[in-house]
Amino acid sequence: MPYTWFRLRWTLAVGLMCSAMVIPLIACAPGTEPTTEEPTEAGGEATTGGIMDDVAEKYVRLVLELGNHDKDYVDAYYGDPAWRQEAEASERDVAAIGADASAQMERLLADPPADGAEEILRLRHEYLVRQLSALAARARLLGGEKMSFDEESRALYDATAPVLGADYFQGVIDQLETRLVDEGFTEGTTLERLEAFRSQFIIPPEKVDAVFRAAIDACRERTAARLELPEGESFTVEYVKDKSWSAYNWYQGEYKSLIQVNLDLPIYIDRAVDLACHEGYPGHHVYNALLEKNLVRDRGWVELSVYPLFSPQSLIAEGSANYGIAMAFPGDERRQFEAEALYPIAGFDPAKAETYHAVMELADRLAYAGNEAARGYLDGTLSAEQAVDWLVQYAAMTRPRAEQRLRFIEQYRSYVINYNLGQDLVAKYVETLAGDDADERWRVFGGLLSSPRLPSGLKVEDAGSGSPEAGATE
């Protein structure tokens, strides 16, 4: 999944490492036994059988087939290789693929789960319906249909983001400016002051690897203590350049991931925990591994062996990965960990950690400014230059970072809502169901990562502090 910092914790790097350095990282849950069960065959007792299983197979084949027309569409696939080969040999156009998806969706809608059916089976039915609907919508977009930003996000991601005006962001920027002045940064624009302040916390190139490893070890330890991870799960980290995203998790199947980190611009100290949690533990890597273990292998649900990027699943994936940072490091634990463990490795004064976090908490409130730039640009009310200017002014991004963000928007369009809105929706869901109890939060969060629940299944009235008017599509 593409990762770009919509919490204003940008991936920045100064040409520090060769672009293909690979770091192996391996972990498994303590006390787990090697898995011996084989995947349940479709139609077995772990599924609803019949139409559901038949549609699931057709859905996978349709996703792979649409991938012929959209290089970004199939984010991961670890199912039958023959299905991929057959899809690649297909010459059907996007209209035919989309029509087939709509037909399969109608089959499901005509055959809903029986009253009193197990919740997981109801969620499976809803998942397939929504994913097929998004597949048909993506096919129409590829065929030339025009949608507004909100229409597209609703069709693809089952949710719409709130509209926040310039006044909202300016109010945050004013607070940020006051805080920076209080810290002694009085020269230049707010952005220039922020950059001067943050420059103190750029990890020296020769220490980046050690800082990342320490962050990953801590995220892994904290996650494995709370969630039962599949035996043998692991991932590798690869450093790359010249990408529109800041990091990407490529799930390989067999509980393995390849995580690529873009080193185009400098890396700040808070980036280490953000990356380790979002891409690894308990973020994308754990989410994909738990889906594979609990749904693909244990239940034989083949639809989860493929991940179409432009689909409702992405809002849950990105939202849970962002919220996973707070799960692994609740309250003040993140600041304490960074000050005690990461600052010394990076060569920073731990006494500065509290100030850095206070400033970044303010900056994080500008996260939704990226959505507004994307909305304006894709709806045609902002030119490319104006969208970059908006990001510089209201997201407090440097111009190079804003230009990189515009490239991301051009490539992934309304996908941008999945980071901030997704995080707010997942936070609201977990905290509403679990309250303040840490054990219960992990139980609810782990259940979300192990189920096909989608945005409209989160059943929340609002998206939390960042977007009081936002919510999942009902």
N, C-alpha and C positions, 0 to 999 in steps of 0.2 A: 504494500500500500504506500502511495506517495505521502511523504510527510513534509509539511512546510509549516513554519512556526506561526500559527494564528494566535498564540499567546504572547507574541512579541519576544519570544526567546529564539532569536534567529540563529541558524547555523552559519557561523562566519569562520573563515579559515584563511590563513596567509600562506599559501603554497607550502604546506609543511611536510607532507609525506608523499611517497611515490603512490601513484593512483591505483595500484593493484595490490597493496599490502593486505594480507588476510590474517585475521586473528581468530583462532579456533576457541570457542567457548562451549563447555559441556556441563550439563547439570541434570540431576534427577531428584525427585522428591525423596526425602529420607524415609526409610522404612517401607518402601514399595517393593513389590515382587515383580520379576519380569512378566510381562503380559503374555499369555498363552492362547487367549481366545482368538478365533478366526472371525473375520467380518461376517455378520449375519447376512444370509442371502436375501435379496429383495423378495418380499412376499412372506417372510418368516413371521414368527409371532411378535417380534419387536417392532413391526410396522403395521400399517393398516391394510397392506396388501392391495390387490386389485388396481383401481384407477390411480390411486396415489403413487404406487410404485411405477406404474407405466408412465404417468406424466413426469415423474422424477427423472427417469431415463431420457425421455424426450427433451426435457428442460436442459439437461447437461449437454446433449447433442446440439441443441439450438444455440446455447451459449458459445460452444466451441465453433459452431458454424458462423455466428455473427463476428467472431474474432477474425475471420478472414477479411472482414471489411473495416476493422477497427483494431489497430495494433495495441492499443492500451486496454482493450475491453477485458480480456482474460488475464486476470491478475495471478491466478494460481490454478493448477489442475494436476491432480495426482491419481486420477482414475484409470480406467482401462485405456492403454495406449492405442488400441485399435479404434476406439471412438474418436480420438483426436485425428488419427490418420484418415478416417472416413470423412470427418468434418472438413479437413484440409483439402480433400479431393472434391468437395461439393462446389458446384458452380451456381448455386441459387443466389438470387439477388436479395437485398435487404428487405424489400417489400414482401417477398415470399416467406422469408424467415420471420418477420414481424407478424404476418398473418397467421402463421403456424403457431406462434407463441400465444396470440390472442385466442386461437381455437382451443389450445390446451388449457388456458385459463378458464374458458367457458365450461370445459368439461369438469373442472374442479368445482366451479361455482354451482354447477348443477348437482353435485354430489358432496354436500357438506358433511362433516363428521356427525355421527349420531349424538343425540342428546345424552349428556352424561359421559361423553368420551373423555379419556385421559387428557389433561391439559397439554402435555407434550405433543400429542397427536393433533390437537386443535391448532397448536402453534405451527406444526409442520404444514398443515393445510394452508394456513394464512401465509406462511413464508413462501410457499410455492406460488400462490395466487399473486402476491405482491411482486415477487421476483420476475414472474412471467410478464406481469403488467409493465414493469420497468424495462424488461427486455424489448417488448413491443414498442415502447416509447423511444428507446435508444435507436431502434431500427428506423423509426419514423424520422428522428433527428438526422440520422445518417443519410436518409433519403431526401433530405432537404426541407422538412417541416420546420417552421419557426416557432419557438416558444419564448416567452419572457423568462427572466431569471427565476421568478417564483414559480411559474408554471413548470419549468424544467426541473427545479429541485423537488417539487411535489410529485412529479411523474417518476423521477428517477430514485429519489431518496425518501419518499414517504413523509416529507416534512417541509416546512417553510420557515425561514429565518425572519426575525423582526426587522422592521425598518427603523434605523436610528440616524438622526440627522446630525449635521455638523455641530450644532450647539451642544449635543451630548458629549461628543469627543473633545470639543474645545474646553468644556468644563473640566474634563479629566486632565487635559494638557496644562491648563492653568494650575491645577493642584500639583502636577508633576514639576512644573517650573518653580513653584514656591518651594517645594522640597529640595530641588537641586540648588537653588539659591541658598537655602539654609545649610546645605553641605559645602558651600563655598564656591559653587560653579556659577559665576555671574556673567561670564563673557559669551556673546553670541546668541543664536536662536536657542529655543528649547531643545531642538534636535542636536545642535552642536554641543550644548551643555550635557545632554544625555550621553552622547558619544564620548565626550571627554571623561565623564564619570565612569562609563562602562569600560573604557580602555584600560583601566586599572585591573580589570578582571579577565583579560584575554589570556588564555592558557598558553604558555610558551610552547612552541612547536615540539620541542624535544621531550615535553612532559605530557603531551596529549594522551598518548597510549596508556601511560601509568594511571592517569586520572580516570580515563574511561574504564579501565579494568577494575579499579577500586569501586566505581559506581555500579558496574554490572554485577560484581560479586555481592554487593550489599542488596541490590534489587532482587537478585536471584535468591539470596538467603531469606529475605523477608517474604517473598512470594511462596517459596517452597515450604515455609513454616505454616502457611495458611491454606494453600491449595495443594491437592495431590496431583503432581505433574506426571505425565506419562513416562514410563521407564525409557531411558535412552534419548530423551529429547535434548536437542542441542542447536546452537546456531553459530555461524561465522560472521565476522564483521569485515567488510571490504571498504577501503577508502577510494572514492572516485571523484571526478571533476566534470564540469561542463554539463550540469543537469538543471532542470527547472525546479526540482524539488530539493529539499535539504537532506532527506534520508528516505530510504525505501526498504520495506521488508518483503522479500520474495519468498513465500512459503513453498517448500519443496515436497511436502508429504513425508511420511515416515517420521514425523515429529521433528523435522529439520527445517531451518530457515537460513537464508542468506540475507544479511542486513548490509546495505550499502549506505555509506555516509558521504555526502558531498562536501568537498573541501574547497569550494570556490571562494569563500569569504571567512574572517577570523572566528575562533571558537571561544565562547565565554564559559566561565566556570559552571554556571547553572545548566549549560547544555549537556554536561555529562550525565546528570541524573535524568533529565528530560529524555535523552536518547535511550539510556539503559531501560527506563520504565516503559516508554511509549513503544519502542520497537521490540523490546525483549520481555522483561518481567515486570508487571503482569500484563503487558500490552499485546501487540500483534502476535508475537511468537506463541505466547501462552494461549491466546484466544483461538488461533488456528489449530494448535496441538490438541486442545480440549475438544473442539468440534470434531476433529478427526477421530479421537479416541472414543468419545461418548456417543456420537451420532453416526459417523461413517463406519467405524469398525464394530462397535457394540450393537448398533441397530440396523446397519446395512442401508443407511439413507444416502444413496449415491449423489443426491443433489448437493450435498455439502462437500463433495470432492472437487467441485469447481467454484471459483469465486469470480463473478463478474464485477469489475470495479465500479461501474456506473449502475449501482443498484442499492436498495434500502440497506442491505447488509453493511455497506460502507459507513453509514452513519453510526451504527452500533460499533463497528470495528474501530473507527477513529475516535468516537466519543469515549468508549471504554478504555482505549489506550491512553488518552489524555487524562481521564479521571483516575486511571491506574496509578498515576504519580502520587496523588493524594492518598490512595489506598496504601501504597507501600510506605509513604512517609506522611502520616497524618499530623495535623497540628503543627507544632514547631520542630518536629523531628527532622524534617529535611534541612532546615537551617543549621540545626545542631550537627547533623551528620556531615554536611558540607564543610562547616567550620572545623570540625574535629578531624575529619578524614581526608577531605579533598583539598582544602586550602593549603595545608602543609606540603602536600605532594606538588601542587602547582607553584609553591613558593610565595603564597599570599598571606597577609596578616589575618588570622582568624577573627580578630576583633572587628574587622570590617564587614563580616558576613551579615550582621543584623541590619546595617545600613543598606547594603546591597539588596537584601530581600525586601526591605521597605520600599525602596525606589521601584523595584521590579513588580511588586504587587500593584502599584499605581499604573505602571506601564502595561501590565496585563489587561487592564480594563479597556484598553484600546483595541482589543482583539477583533471586535466586530467591525472595525473600520475596513478591514480587508474584504468583508462581505459587501459593504457599500460600494467599494471600488469595483468589485466584480459585477454587482448588480447594475451600476451605472454604465460600465463598459459594455457588458453583454446586451443591455437594453438599448444601447445607442445614445444615452444621454451624456456620456463622457467619452472623449476621444482617448486614444492610447496615452498621449501626453498628459491629458487632464487626469486620467486614472493614476498615473505615476505621481503627479503633483498631489493628488488626494492622499495617497499613501504616505508621501513625505510629510504632508502637513498634519494629517489626522491619525496616522498610524505610527508616526515618529520613526519612520524608516529612513535609512540613508538612501540616496538615489540609486546606487547600484543594487541594493537589496530590493527596492521598489520595482526596479526594472526586471529583476529576477522573478518577483511575485507576479508581475504582469505576464511574463512568459508562462508561469504556472496557470494563471487564469485562462490564458488563450488555449492551453492544452487540456485543462481539466474542467474549465467552466464552473458550473454551480457546485462542483464537488467541494468548494471552499467551506460550505456550511457545515460539513461533517465534523470539522475539528471543534469549533467553539459551540455551535448549537448542539452537536452530538455530546460534547462533554457536559453541557448544562442539563440535557435531558437525562443522561445516565446518572448524573449526580442526584437529580431530583428523584429519580426512580429508586435508587439504592437508599438514599437517606430518608425518603418517605416510608419505605417498607421496614427499614432497619433501625431508624432513630439514631441515637448516639452510641449504641452498643457496637464495639469494634468487631467482635466475633460474628455478630449478626450481619454486619455490613459485608464482611468477607463471604459469608454464606450466600447472601443475595447476589453479590458481585460474581462469585464463582458460578452460581446458577445461571446468570445472564450469559457468561462466557461459554457455557456448556449447552446452550439452547438455541433454537432458531428464532428467538424473539426479535421483533423488528420495531422500528420507531412507533408505529401506531399501537403496538402492544405494550408500550411503556406506561400508557394510561396516566399521564400527568396533565395538570391544568396549566402549568407554565413551565418555563425552562430554567428557572432559577434566577440568581442575581444578575447574570449578564444580559438577560433578554426577557423581561417580564411579559412581553406580548407573544413570545414564540411558543410553538408546541408542535407535536407530531400531528400529522394528518390523520383524521379519524375516518 
